[in-house]
Every structure is written in structure tokens, then in C-alpha cells.
């Protein structure tokens, strides 16, 4: 199965290609205002390997713009290759050696999220907390269980920086999981979108 994975939800972009024993991956600093590096890497992989049979996209939570770009690119490739398209939560594909870990992140508007991941599945959350609530929650967690974030959050001393991986997404795509999202794909929203109405 030829699998292409795209992950643009954080400050590090990645894509991966799996085909039997072949595992190929590329990573780069993901500038959310300029997606040129993503398209350059995507073109290089397409020229090297051709069209995929399955495409998996990391859906966040994280950068809505980055995730939408990855989804749009995946739809375009799907149309030209007739590949199967699926999505999966990016926080379930973090580069963490532990089978069970917690992920935290800045959810904006003075709130933060916390999720518990076991064997690449979200078994709790993501749940929104204030900064004080999250600090209290983190203090109550098993100290042996890793707490990771894809951004620097110095106010939470337990959190280590770690990123989602397109290669992990690609490996997960070989499995049969009921939690895969099917088209139409959309970014993972932590709350209802906020719309400012004109005066």
C-alpha cells in the first residue's frame, strides 16, 4: 500500500511516504504565513514516488491555516490519483516513546487544552482549562507519565516540546482504526468557531 501522510498543524511540518519496506520522510520549519516549503517537499516526493493509494492528513488541534492547507493539497492529490483519503488527530501521532502520555496546548482566548493518549488513541479530551485549572490538573497527574506540547509553554514546567509526525500518521494508516475521519475532512476545532459580526 502506497501511503502519503501530511502534517502541518504545528511549527514543524512533515510529510512521509510508505510503500512496503520503503519509509521516506521530510521535515521543515513550518512558517504558517508561507507554505512554500510544504509544496516544494510535496512536489519532490510526488516526483520521486508517484501517486499514492492512501492519503492521511493530521487534523490538529493546532494551526487551522496549516491544517486546511494540508487538507486542500490532499484533496487535489486524491482527485488526480483516486487515492483513499482519511484524517486523524495530530496529537495521537506525537513523537513520544511512551505508550501513554498527555498533550497540552494553547487554545487561545486564555485557555489551554489537555488530552490523554494511549496507544495513539485519545482516551480523554481534549478538554479546555484555564491556566490555573490546567496547572492544578497537571500537578495531580502521575509524575511518571510524560506531558508534551508542540509549542513552548514555560508556565507549565512538566511539558516537554514534542511534535506530531507524518511518519507515525503513515504507519497508523496501515491499520484498521474506527477513529479515522472520512471526507469531508476539516480541522479539529476545540470550540465553536468565533465569528465577529459587522456593526
QUIFEN-V638397 format. One record per residue. N is the residue number from 0. RES is the residue in one letter. OMEGA is omega in whole degrees, -180 to 180 (* if undefined). Layout:
BEGIN
n=<N;N>
res=<RES;RES>
omega=<OMEGA;OMEGA>
END
This chain:
BEGIN
n=<0;1;2;3;4;5;6;7;8;9;10;11;12;13;14;15;16;17;18;19;20;21;22;23;24;25;26;27;28;29;30;31;32;33;34;35;36;37;38;39;40;41;42;43;44;45;46;47;48;49;50;51;52;53;54;55;56;57;58;59;60;61;62;63;64;65;66;67;68;69;70;71;72;73;74;75;76;77;78;79;80;81;82;83;84;85;86;87;88;89;90;91;92;93;94;95;96;97;98;99;100;101;102;103;104;105;106;107;108;109;110;111;112;113;114;115;116;117;118;119;120;121;122;123;124;125;126;127;128;129;130;131;132;133;134;135;136;137;138;139;140;141;142;143;144;145;146;147;148;149;150;151;152;153;154;155;156;157;158;159;160;161;162;163;164;165;166;167;168;169;170;171;172;173;174;175;176;177;178;179;180;181;182;183;184;185;186;187;188;189;190;191;192;193;194;195;196;197;198>
res=<X;X;X;X;X;X;X;X;X;X;X;X;X;X;X;X;X;X;X;X;X;X;X;X;X;X;X;X;X;X;X;X;X;X;X;X;X;X;X;X;X;X;X;X;X;X;X;X;X;X;X;X;X;X;X;X;X;X;X;X;X;X;X;X;X;X;X;X;X;X;X;X;X;X;X;X;X;X;X;X;X;X;X;X;X;X;X;X;X;X;X;X;X;X;X;X;X;X;X;X;X;X;X;X;X;X;X;X;X;X;X;X;X;X;X;X;X;X;X;X;X;X;X;X;X;X;X;X;X;X;X;X;X;X;X;X;X;X;X;X;X;X;X;X;X;X;X;X;X;X;X;X;X;X;X;X;X;X;X;X;X;X;X;X;X;X;X;X;X;X;X;X;X;X;X;X;X;X;X;X;X;X;X;X;X;X;X;X;X;X;X;X;X;X;X;X;X;X;X>
omega=<179;-174;174;179;-178;-179;-178;-173;-176;180;172;177;175;170;-177;177;175;175;-176;180;-180;173;-178;-179;174;179;-179;173;-173;176;-174;179;-178;-176;-178;-179;178;-176;175;179;179;178;-180;179;179;179;-178;-171;-179;-175;179;172;177;178;175;-177;172;-172;-180;9;-178;-179;177;-178;-180;-179;178;177;179;179;-179;179;-180;179;178;179;180;-179;-178;-176;-178;-180;172;-178;177;176;-179;-180;-179;-177;176;-179;-180;178;-178;-178;-178;176;-179;-180;174;175;173;179;178;180;180;-178;177;177;-177;178;176;176;177;-175;176;-180;177;175;175;-180;172;175;7;179;-179;178;166;180;-179;179;-179;178;178;179;-180;179;-178;-176;176;-178;180;-177;-177;171;-175;178;179;176;178;176;-172;179;178;-170;-177;-170;173;-179;-178;-175;170;-173;174;179;177;176;-179;178;178;-179;177;-178;176;-178;179;-175;173;175;179;-180;2;-179;174;179;178;-180;179;177;177;180;179;-178;176;-179;178;179;*>
END
